[in-house]
Amino acid sequence: MSIQDSTTPAPASLEDALLSILTKASPGTLSAPEIAHAISPEGDWHGLLMPIRRTAVALAMAGRLVIYRKGKPADPTDFRGVYRLGLPRHD
């Protein structure tokens, strides 16, 4: 799975890529740069960081993923700094 020629893929494809990568990493979490590297291993992954953040916020608000800050779930509408993403746990 690689989105090579575009730093801003269509939202649906970025959502799919993000969720697919997190499914493979489950039950762990990944940082935005780790996800960007997985999407575009040889391309300009830096350009994916903001689109990943925006997509993560939308998916978190829909309950499809969790944004973690310092190991704890963060408010998707109000978080800053280093964060990690993971799938919701169903325990």
ChimeraX commands (.cxc) that place a marker at each C-alpha (Angstrom):
marker #1 position 0.00,0.00,0.00 radius 0.5
marker #1 position 1.73,3.15,-1.16 radius 0.5
marker #1 position 0.49,6.51,-2.23 radius 0.5
marker #1 position 3.55,7.64,-4.18 radius 0.5
marker #1 position 2.77,10.66,-6.32 radius 0.5
marker #1 position 0.59,12.75,-4.06 radius 0.5
marker #1 position 1.19,14.34,-0.69 radius 0.5
marker #1 position -2.53,14.98,-0.24 radius 0.5
marker #1 position -4.44,11.85,-1.19 radius 0.5
marker #1 position -8.20,11.85,-1.37 radius 0.5
marker #1 position -9.71,11.78,2.13 radius 0.5
marker #1 position -11.37,8.39,1.69 radius 0.5
marker #1 position -8.15,6.75,0.53 radius 0.5
marker #1 position -6.17,8.33,3.38 radius 0.5
marker #1 position -8.79,7.10,5.86 radius 0.5
marker #1 position -8.57,3.61,4.39 radius 0.5
marker #1 position -4.77,3.64,4.44 radius 0.5
marker #1 position -4.62,4.93,8.00 radius 0.5
marker #1 position -7.11,2.35,9.31 radius 0.5
marker #1 position -5.39,-0.46,7.38 radius 0.5
marker #1 position -1.99,0.43,8.84 radius 0.5
marker #1 position -3.44,0.65,12.36 radius 0.5
marker #1 position -5.17,-2.70,11.91 radius 0.5
marker #1 position -1.81,-4.30,11.10 radius 0.5
marker #1 position -0.24,-2.61,14.17 radius 0.5
marker #1 position -3.13,-3.54,16.47 radius 0.5
marker #1 position -3.22,-3.65,19.47 radius 0.5
marker #1 position -0.33,-1.18,19.47 radius 0.5
marker #1 position -0.19,2.48,18.52 radius 0.5
marker #1 position 1.73,4.37,15.85 radius 0.5
marker #1 position 2.93,7.94,15.52 radius 0.5
marker #1 position 1.98,10.14,12.57 radius 0.5
marker #1 position 5.51,9.90,11.08 radius 0.5
marker #1 position 5.38,6.08,11.31 radius 0.5
marker #1 position 2.06,6.09,9.47 radius 0.5
marker #1 position 3.35,8.58,6.88 radius 0.5
marker #1 position 6.40,6.37,6.24 radius 0.5
marker #1 position 4.11,3.36,5.78 radius 0.5
marker #1 position 1.95,5.24,3.27 radius 0.5
marker #1 position 4.81,6.78,1.32 radius 0.5
marker #1 position 8.05,4.94,2.14 radius 0.5
marker #1 position 10.08,6.58,-0.62 radius 0.5
marker #1 position 8.08,9.73,-1.23 radius 0.5
marker #1 position 7.67,13.02,0.61 radius 0.5
marker #1 position 6.10,11.66,3.78 radius 0.5
marker #1 position 6.46,15.04,5.56 radius 0.5
marker #1 position 3.64,16.40,3.42 radius 0.5
marker #1 position 1.33,13.73,4.84 radius 0.5
marker #1 position 1.65,14.76,8.49 radius 0.5
marker #1 position -1.09,17.43,8.53 radius 0.5
marker #1 position -3.51,15.42,6.35 radius 0.5
marker #1 position -2.97,12.44,8.70 radius 0.5
marker #1 position -3.71,14.64,11.71 radius 0.5
marker #1 position -6.91,16.02,10.14 radius 0.5
marker #1 position -8.04,12.55,9.11 radius 0.5
marker #1 position -7.21,11.15,12.57 radius 0.5
marker #1 position -9.31,13.86,14.24 radius 0.5
marker #1 position -12.28,13.07,11.98 radius 0.5
marker #1 position -11.93,9.32,12.58 radius 0.5
marker #1 position -11.55,9.83,16.34 radius 0.5
marker #1 position -14.69,11.95,16.45 radius 0.5
marker #1 position -16.50,9.13,14.61 radius 0.5
marker #1 position -15.18,6.60,17.15 radius 0.5
marker #1 position -13.10,4.69,14.61 radius 0.5
marker #1 position -9.69,5.38,16.19 radius 0.5
marker #1 position -8.21,6.82,19.37 radius 0.5
marker #1 position -5.69,9.64,19.65 radius 0.5
marker #1 position -3.27,9.07,22.52 radius 0.5
marker #1 position -1.21,11.72,24.27 radius 0.5
marker #1 position 1.26,10.56,26.94 radius 0.5
marker #1 position -0.32,7.09,26.82 radius 0.5
marker #1 position -3.86,8.29,27.57 radius 0.5
marker #1 position -6.77,9.00,25.22 radius 0.5
marker #1 position -6.83,12.66,24.21 radius 0.5
marker #1 position -9.69,14.93,23.25 radius 0.5
marker #1 position -9.60,14.91,19.42 radius 0.5
marker #1 position -10.70,18.55,19.31 radius 0.5
marker #1 position -8.03,19.80,21.73 radius 0.5
marker #1 position -4.62,18.10,21.78 radius 0.5
marker #1 position -1.14,19.38,21.12 radius 0.5
marker #1 position 2.34,18.02,20.72 radius 0.5
marker #1 position 3.41,14.44,20.19 radius 0.5
marker #1 position 0.56,11.98,19.74 radius 0.5
marker #1 position 0.01,8.38,18.75 radius 0.5
marker #1 position -2.91,6.69,17.03 radius 0.5
marker #1 position -4.55,3.36,17.74 radius 0.5
marker #1 position -7.74,1.46,17.13 radius 0.5
marker #1 position -10.44,1.52,19.81 radius 0.5
marker #1 position -10.09,-1.31,22.32 radius 0.5
marker #1 position -13.10,-3.50,22.90 radius 0.5
marker #1 position -12.29,-5.08,26.28 radius 0.5
marker link #1:1,2 radius 0.2
marker link #1:2,3 radius 0.2
marker link #1:3,4 radius 0.2
marker link #1:4,5 radius 0.2
marker link #1:5,6 radius 0.2
marker link #1:6,7 radius 0.2
marker link #1:7,8 radius 0.2
marker link #1:8,9 radius 0.2
marker link #1:9,10 radius 0.2
marker link #1:10,11 radius 0.2
marker link #1:11,12 radius 0.2
marker link #1:12,13 radius 0.2
marker link #1:13,14 radius 0.2
marker link #1:14,15 radius 0.2
marker link #1:15,16 radius 0.2
marker link #1:16,17 radius 0.2
marker link #1:17,18 radius 0.2
marker link #1:18,19 radius 0.2
marker link #1:19,20 radius 0.2
marker link #1:20,21 radius 0.2
marker link #1:21,22 radius 0.2
marker link #1:22,23 radius 0.2
marker link #1:23,24 radius 0.2
marker link #1:24,25 radius 0.2
marker link #1:25,26 radius 0.2
marker link #1:26,27 radius 0.2
marker link #1:27,28 radius 0.2
marker link #1:28,29 radius 0.2
marker link #1:29,30 radius 0.2
marker link #1:30,31 radius 0.2
marker link #1:31,32 radius 0.2
marker link #1:32,33 radius 0.2
marker link #1:33,34 radius 0.2
marker link #1:34,35 radius 0.2
marker link #1:35,36 radius 0.2
marker link #1:36,37 radius 0.2
marker link #1:37,38 radius 0.2
marker link #1:38,39 radius 0.2
marker link #1:39,40 radius 0.2
marker link #1:40,41 radius 0.2
marker link #1:41,42 radius 0.2
marker link #1:42,43 radius 0.2
marker link #1:43,44 radius 0.2
marker link #1:44,45 radius 0.2
marker link #1:45,46 radius 0.2
marker link #1:46,47 radius 0.2
marker link #1:47,48 radius 0.2
marker link #1:48,49 radius 0.2
marker link #1:49,50 radius 0.2
marker link #1:50,51 radius 0.2
marker link #1:51,52 radius 0.2
marker link #1:52,53 radius 0.2
marker link #1:53,54 radius 0.2
marker link #1:54,55 radius 0.2
marker link #1:55,56 radius 0.2
marker link #1:56,57 radius 0.2
marker link #1:57,58 radius 0.2
marker link #1:58,59 radius 0.2
marker link #1:59,60 radius 0.2
marker link #1:60,61 radius 0.2
marker link #1:61,62 radius 0.2
marker link #1:62,63 radius 0.2
marker link #1:63,64 radius 0.2
marker link #1:64,65 radius 0.2
marker link #1:65,66 radius 0.2
marker link #1:66,67 radius 0.2
marker link #1:67,68 radius 0.2
marker link #1:68,69 radius 0.2
marker link #1:69,70 radius 0.2
marker link #1:70,71 radius 0.2
marker link #1:71,72 radius 0.2
marker link #1:72,73 radius 0.2
marker link #1:73,74 radius 0.2
marker link #1:74,75 radius 0.2
marker link #1:75,76 radius 0.2
marker link #1:76,77 radius 0.2
marker link #1:77,78 radius 0.2
marker link #1:78,79 radius 0.2
marker link #1:79,80 radius 0.2
marker link #1:80,81 radius 0.2
marker link #1:81,82 radius 0.2
marker link #1:82,83 radius 0.2
marker link #1:83,84 radius 0.2
marker link #1:84,85 radius 0.2
marker link #1:85,86 radius 0.2
marker link #1:86,87 radius 0.2
marker link #1:87,88 radius 0.2
marker link #1:88,89 radius 0.2
marker link #1:89,90 radius 0.2
marker link #1:90,91 radius 0.2
view
